[in-house]
Amino acid sequence: MARPSIADKRKTFRKLHASGCFVIPNPWNPGSARYLEGLGFKALATTSSGYAHAQALSDGDVTRDLVLEHCREIAEAADVPVNADFEGGYADDPAGVAQNVTLCIETGVAGLSIEDFTGREDDPLYDFDLALERVRAAREAIDKAGGDVVFTARTEGFIHGRPDLDEAVRRLTAFADAGADCLYAPGIRTREQIETVVKAVAPKPVNLLMSWASGMTVADIAAMGVRRISVGGTLARVAMHAFIKAAREIAQEGRFDRFGGVVSNAELNAFYRDDLSKRQS
């Protein structure tokens, strides 16, 4: 069976945003991407922090070119649509954002997100007018490339010391009017916050970061009108956490107890052999 084309995956991704609610987990390498797809997830998203830590870098310290290479790697590995966590577009000025968004589209992703975080915790959000111009520039770049890539605009105040719901809504509604296909305010976590954002940008879809909205099920979140649920770098941290605990036990206690009960080499071999066979058939 032929693997889906980039155009097929982009069409599928756009349809996923039209109704219902879906979970878009975040792999950090091809192996985790293939396994998540094997579990039946309909789309995937890259994670800036998960990839950065795997490269021995802090989140935010990965270069644009490394991120583009990573996006291409994950998009090529997956037969389901992939959304790129493209951070702030790797430029401050709108023209630079547009240029880099064009490069990101060329990696084969089905969607991408642009955020309004400046990279400076003392002054974390771009001025409103500049943030809006950056969104418009990304929208224009996507339209020039064909318009089929799903564009998510993010406002980052809740995870960078500016938890102002009114300001988040102000920005998200402006981003929606400027052409964003999906809206995202990572860090909102209460029912009131979530429902306020969903209502403000309706009928456009909202992405919720589940890493923050703990204690809720997919059904709970869907009932609030959220269309897309992501987990950011949390799955990558779950894996790193298990690794750290086992390694520390060996280094500090000379024990190997945490090796018990883990997935076997044979089981993983069987999964990836079967997965490869299906893709080659």
Secondary structure, DSSP 8 states (H G I E B T S, - for coil): -----HHHHHHHHHHHTTSS-EEE---SSHHHHHHHHHTT-S-EE--HHHHHHHTT--TT-S-HHHHHHHHHHHHHH-SS-EEEE-TTTT-SSHHHHHHHHHHHHTTT-SEEEEE-B-S-TTS-B--HHHHHHHHHHHHHHHHHHTS-SEEEEE--GGGTT---HHHHHHHHHHHHHTT-SEEE-TT--SHHHHHHHHHHHTTS-EEEETTTSTT--HHHHHHTT--EEE-TTHHHHHHHHHHHHHHHHHHHH---GGGTT---HHHHHHHHHHHHHHHH-
